[in-house]
């Protein structure tokens, strides 16, 4: 586990500012059906599964990153909902971009954050700044969803991998196009996993192995991302890569003030400056960033 004082730099962000939460509560079924029928040269991975709601314990009384609001453990109830079986792949995101001509915020800003050991020496030589608290994260000009590790990297051979460098605002735009929505943080944490990293002594997820951020031993077979269809289903619902592979945005505004009081279908604060996304492979682990921020993972 990473040192709490050092962290991993997961919250590296652009300048903070306030945003309006424009997410629709109900997805349009016609949009879902229309996007589902779109033709693609790649196998479609937009299947959704029904998630039966219920009560569960959210958070933990044994937090690792206390400042992130991982605790306390509290009883939460969520309604039933639908969830994509796979992460959004490059090929699925490309369908959206081709139809709408959408420009991601990384493309508009002209840069995004990348782990320095994933950047070529030529591109890295042009970098003049880094994140003080996490110098392994560097802003790379020309890094975006089509060029995940910088302008000299491409996704042609990774169309079935998760799309990267997508901000919360970008994710919302994709969801609206597809007639869907982001899950709430409570909905996201509903998914059970277990208490073993490698059930049955097998790898079920793609995470960093080794000393972060220096060495990834690639014990799971991957140095970076893997196909969204890789590994066995991670829970009884058949969902894949819910843990690992890429950071995931949720609908909620960020909040670290929690109580043990029962919550019925919670959706987080009504306003804020940072959005919540889940990272690391513990259910209670969480972090935040501004809605316009993006990175390679």
ZITAPE-V958726 format. One record per run of one state. SS is the DSSP state (H for helix, E for strand, L for the rest). FROM is the first residue (numbers start at 1). TO is the last residue. If there is no record, write none. Layout:
# ZITAPE-V958726
ss=SS from=FROM to=TO
ss=SS from=FROM to=TO
This chain:
# ZITAPE-V958726
ss=L from=1 to=28
ss=H from=29 to=36
ss=L from=37 to=47
ss=E from=48 to=51
ss=L from=52 to=53
ss=E from=54 to=58
ss=L from=59 to=65
ss=H from=66 to=68
ss=L from=69 to=73
ss=E from=74 to=78
ss=L from=79 to=80
ss=E from=81 to=84
ss=L from=85 to=88
ss=E from=89 to=89
ss=H from=90 to=100
ss=L from=101 to=104
ss=H from=105 to=109
ss=L from=110 to=110
ss=E from=111 to=115
ss=H from=116 to=118
ss=L from=119 to=120
ss=H from=121 to=124
ss=L from=125 to=130
ss=E from=131 to=131
ss=L from=132 to=133
ss=E from=134 to=134
ss=L from=135 to=136
ss=E from=137 to=141
ss=L from=142 to=143
ss=E from=144 to=144
ss=L from=145 to=146
ss=E from=147 to=147
ss=L from=148 to=160
ss=E from=161 to=162
ss=L from=163 to=167
ss=H from=168 to=178
ss=L from=179 to=184
ss=H from=185 to=189
ss=L from=190 to=198
ss=H from=199 to=201
ss=L from=202 to=226
ss=E from=227 to=227
ss=L from=228 to=247
ss=E from=248 to=253
ss=L from=254 to=262
ss=E from=263 to=264
ss=L from=265 to=273
ss=E from=274 to=278
ss=L from=279 to=286
ss=E from=287 to=290
ss=L from=291 to=294
ss=E from=295 to=295
ss=L from=296 to=297
